[in-house]
Amino acid sequence: MTVKTMHRNSPRRVTILGGGNIGRAIALLLQDSGGYEVLVADRDAAALQRLARDLPGIATAHVPDEATLQGVLTGRFAVLSALPFHMSVAVAALCARLGVHYFDLTEDVASTEAIRALAPDARSVLMPQCGLAPGFIGIVGHALARQLDEPQELRLRVGALPRFPQGALGYSLTWSTEGLINEYCQPCDAIVHGQAVQVPALEGLEALMIDGVRYEAFNTSGGLGTLVATWQGRLQRLDYKTIRYPGHCASMRLLLNELRLRERRGLLKELFEAAIPATAQDVIVIQACASGLRAGRLEQREYCAHIMGATVRSQHLSAIQYTTASGICAALDLVADGKLPERGFVRQEQVALPDFLANRFGRAYAVAQAAAPDNAEDTRHAMAALA
């Protein structure tokens, strides 16, 4: 898979913060596009050495302190942060001060609100939550609800899962361990009976059957992004749940609640990373469903997809790498092409779904929708209806 260059006079200079799995994927997509001059910065020199080995020709910078960080951000068109969520606000504040566009992947609600508070005085775009969930799921969910005259419910379900699950958890590490634990511990935004509320993580357990495979889904934090604020007063119900294989939720309740490891997150992270293997053989499962009235009839609009990994320039990207990197790269493209505001806080639902799916990076999600239809003509009609 090769991503072609957009029509642009000269490459835009961007810095990617974080040289781990996701930062590497972002760098690969942008390098392959030819539309950006990419610099990857990290305080971990070994990570940068591995990245330079895998991506010949990529520029890297070792950033051991804040002074060095400011140097690699100054004068750049944009910064794409693939750092842990607890570092987001400090980097966003620096970008706002320097007038550099800022994009990140955080699922942390408090960090997002702090970044929003920086926006009134910002000379650049501040756009957090640009990955899969939060990120694309908010774009597609918002679009589905808007297809109805009187939307009533919006239910969003996403899972990053091993294709070959092992053990009681039925899970492999495909994402930031800190981010995963944070999603399982923080309260979850929702709309219930028309009111904005917070519901506990790991509650709301439900059984799912998608394409003949049994899953479960339960509340986790951060996946809705800013959708609750956008749809409060207009929807009766809005919720987000993470998809896992059956039994995962019960195991996590045991660890977090009964063994009280939510109070010892550092230990839980250490246990996870020592005992749960990482995998590149993963799959992204997405189910978004909006229901309500259209022309006086109760109707439903859906987006369902299974997304596998991809190969770019002989480099394999796992499904979570591919979808996450595609989301943030598409957001960057849309700002660069003038299809989003040029300054201030930008919500995911401000992205027009047709623009996203037509984007050279966002097409990862358009192609995935072909999993349901059986032929090219059905695929074309399905995507036209969705857009």
CORUR-V505343 format. One line per field, one symbol per residue. ss: DSSP state (h for helix, s for strand, l for the rest). psi: psi as a letter, one per 40 degrees, with the letter a starting at -180 (. if undefined). Layout:
# CORUR-V505343
ss = ???
psi = ???
This chain:
# CORUR-V505343
ss = lllllllllllsssssslllhhhhhhhhhhhhhllsssssssllhhhhhhhhhhllllsssslllhhhhhhhhllllsssslllhhhhhhhhhhhhhhllssssllllhhhhhhhhhhhhhlllssslllssllshhhhhhhhhhhlllsssssssssssssllllllllllslllhhhhhhhhhllsssssllsssssllllllsssssllssssssslllllllhhhhhlllllsssssssslllhhhhhhhhhhhllhhhlhhhhhhhhhhhllslllsssssssssssssllsssssssssssllsssllssslhhhhhhhhhhhhhhhhhhlllllllssllhhhllhhhhhhllllhhhhhhhhhllllhhhhhhhhhhhl
psi = hhhihihidiihhihhhhfadddddddddddddeeihhhhiiehddddddddddghehhihhgeiddddddedheidihhhfiideeddddddddddefhhhiaeiehdddddddddeddeieihhgiffbdgibddddddddddeeidgidihhhhihhiidgiiiddfiiheihdddddddediihiihhfehhihiiieafhiiihhfehhiiiihiiedebeddddeheeidhhihihhiihedddddddddddefedegdddddddddddhiiiegiihhhhhhhiahhfeihiihihhihhiaihhfehhhiddddddddddddddddddefeiieiahhideehhdddddeiddeedddddeeddieiddddddddddd.
